[in-house]
Amino acid sequence: MAGSKSSRKMYTADFIKSDTEQAVFLDNPLMDDMMTSIIALGAEVWANRRRTRTIELLFEKEGTITRNMIEGYVLTEEEEAELRKERDAFIQLTYGHIARTGEDQTALDISAKDNPGKSSGVDPEDETTRSGDAGMRMGGGS
C-alpha cells in the first residue's frame, strides 16, 4: 500500500536545514535550549499519537495491520479534521501556558481569590508561589 498511487493529498516535504542553532531568542541560551527540548518532545509525542491513531483506524477498518499499511495510510478529510481538533487541544494543553501574560496571571489570581477551592498556586497578597521557591515572583510583580 505504501507504493500505491492515491488521489489523496500527501503532506510531506524535504527537510530544509535552518541556521537558528546559534541564535538566542530568549536572552538566555539555556532557556533557548530548554524551549527547543520542550518543543521537540511535544513534536515526538504528537507524532506518536498520530501514528497510534492511524494504527487504531486501520485496525478498526481492516482487522489486521502491517507496517506498509501504516506507512501508506492517508487520513480521510473527516479523520484529518478530528485529528486537527485533537492536535489543537494538545498544543493548548502543552504550550498554552507559555503564552500567558501578566494580565492572564492577574485573572487567575482574581479567580483564585473568588474561588478559594480552585487556587492558582499564587497568594494574591504577596505574589509568591505557595509550593515553590518563596523568592520566585509570578506575574512580573516586584
ABEGO torsion letter per residue (X at the ends): XAABBBABBBBBBBBBBBAAAABBAAGBAAAAAAAAAAAAAAAAAAAAAAAAAAAAAAAAAAGBBBAAAAAABBBBAAAAAAAAAAAAAAAAAAAAAAABBAAAAAAAAAAAAABAABBAGBBAAAGBBAABBAABBBGGBX
